[in-house]
Amino acid sequence: MPYEGLTVIDSHAHFPVERRRAPEGAPAAAPHPAIAEYNRRRMAEMRARWGFPDPDPPARDDDEIRRYADAYVADLDRWGVERIVFVTGGGDEELARIVGLHPDRFLGLSHGPIWQEGALERLRRGVEVLGLKGLKMFAPRLPVPFEDPSLRPIWRYLADRRLPVLCHFGWLGHGGGVVYHPRMSPLTLDPVAREFLDIPFIVPHFGCGYMQDLLALAWALPNVYVDTSGSNQWMEWMPYPMDVETAFRKFYDRIGPERILFGTDSSWRPRGFVGQYLELQVAAARRAGIPEADLALIFGGNAARLYGLQPAGEVA
């Protein structure tokens, strides 16, 4: 059954799988022990606040992958969620296999490093052979500007197919995470988003500390979208009052319902699909006065349109 009358598509989740091949690029350096301890404390505080269990390890073999995938489907059924979009999942090949376990409930995005040799071929294979539906990237991990000539073939390919790009801006990680990088702000996307208007660029977490910049970019360009995913604890660190209801109201008032997508940022098991975030966001959006027809777009219809699904709620 739909959640409170809404056909819901979670447009932002991560499948917890251990990569079973060598990662691309240099391995990340181990954090300083003080940073690692700070991160541990912050994560423990978050789990306690929301009542989340301690995380299990990522899935390490085919049996665990299937068990985690089946558990996600059970979560979706329990919460009345139609589909979930995994934006990462151990690389394109691995994630395509995961999506194939439940193709009627799962979607996936390509998520390889677009600045490395062979990136266009990997993306093309991900889309045309593996059936992935767009691209996920992290701006604070991009070592070159978006407008770098080496990336133009990527943008041209995505624009030709009108494929969505979900790009994280702002603070990245947890305690001790990334807060300084040349591409922290969504405004750094402007040259590429302005040139390639056929690419829907989705910025998650209401801008994750850069809400003003995201609103400015969305004011300037019609192909800029926002997703609502995550705990959005960054709001507690703003120098002015901010909460999820206020964010819904501001984006709805300024860009309308067609460019807002619901997401949870669900990831590790046994927490799985974070129904608490769905509850919080639906309640906040209704308090913000958003009509039910527009809620239907935000919580499912827009994702269905961008990812080429039948309209949310329509019976085939």
Phi, psi and omega in degrees: 000143177300156180280114178048043178081002182252133171277110192258133168238120176277112188270007185205102176212165180233128178276127186277091181230140177279129180294134182251024172215169183296131178291151177283142178087174181287141178295147180291142178289145177295139181290156173302143181307324179294321177293316179300319180290321177299316178298317181300315180295317180296319179293322178295320177297318180296313181299321180294320182297318184266354183073029181277145175285166173294146184284144168281161175297157173301157178298133187248346180212178186298322180295317179291322177300313180296320180296317179294320180296316179296323179294324177296319178298319177298322176299313181299318178298318183296324183263000179071039181256131185284312184214165176221139180255113176272116184271343170218161180177053173081019183102162187298315182297314181296314183294323178298322177295322179294314178301323180295342176290327180217067187294342178277351182237335185251144166232158179221156177243147171294142183212037174274163179291119188279353182265354184268160180303137179083009184297318181295319179295321178295316179297315180299316178296318180302319182279309191275334181254314185272345176083020177286155197252005182167201185231138171245135178212164180242110180302320180288005173245002183275117186278354179231159177298154178303325184273008178303135182304331182294340182266352184302321177300328177295310182295322181295318179298313181295320181292320180301329182255002180053042182273139180290149172238117175262113187237119178284130170239169176082195185302138185233125179099206183239212178305130184083008184283189186278124174233355180230124178189149180300338182243041176289323187272139173302337181297337179291347177279347191309311184301319182284316180297327180288324180282320185254073185289347177278354176267120170284114178263120182253122179253118187277170172061034182054025179098349173047063180094349181237044183297319180298317180294322179294318176299320179297317180295319178291330174296321185279328192228137183277352182258020179254125182243164176234140168247156193260011199290158171096179176287339182055038178292346176302333182299331180289345182258006178284151179280005179222158181299134178206140174210176186295321178299315179297319179296316176303312184298316183295312181291321179297316181295326187268320185243358179080180186278342190285347182243025177240130180236133175286142172205164180244334190067027177302149182207267194290153173265155006273005177301313177063218179297128187270085181298333179299325179290323176298313179302310183299316186288319178298316179297317181295318180295323178289322176296329178287355176085018181284126181297156184299322180298324178282328173300323179299324176291312185297317188268003177189317187297320181293318177296319178301319180292312184294327183262012171072027178270167170297154180309137182306131177089349182281136179272128181291000000 
